[in-house]
């Protein structure tokens, strides 16, 4: 396991404080993992790996390698230390930086943006760069918060530039890639988020709220999402492939 570093990002610091809270949302992680796992194979790049909570749910022994790319130096170092103690099932590399800072020859079979793209100002430019790093037959997978009418103080506090609709996320996709599928998840959570925006206006959810959402609302959404054909939800997912 190795780590790369670049001085030009030394001042970057992730503004959010929700990573510790959401790492315990195991029902939610299992839910979306079940929807996208079939597209994750070969050499995987996870952009914005944070503290590695997503890596541990998605990485398995089928993968050739798993590269955790994280622009926050403190988070990258913490992730490196954590993975040295509790390794991933596949060979893992931690790199500090952005996708534009990877070596020119770096390419991958799968590129993941799990709750990351909304933090990037130039999201279309970011995905164009990803498309260039994607091998033929590979998959680009984006999971992001849905609906600008749900944009709340919480979004602002953790550095979100936007929330997406299915249409706006698909339109952000890079030319040259074919859309495989795009869908929503967590219909019931969407209603809870609307209540927070209109009533509570909380900048940060607390641990009790996260536990309630994960233990009660996510299982309910599994049922409702299936009944509605995944046409509504507070999260939107898109998958593209390079033909």
KAKAUR-V396409 format. One line per field, one symbol per residue. phi: phi as a letter, one per 40 degrees, with the letter a starting at -180 (. if undefined). Layout:
phi: ???
This chain:
phi: .bbbbbccbcccacccbccccccccccccccccccbdcccagcbbbcgcgcgccdccccaccccabbcbbccdccccccdcccccbcccbdbbbbcibccccddccaacabbbbfbdccbdcccccccccccccccgcbbbbbacbgccccbdcdccbgccabbbdcccccccccgbcccaaabbgccccccccccccbcfccaccccccccdccbccdccdccdcccgfcaicbbbbbbbcc
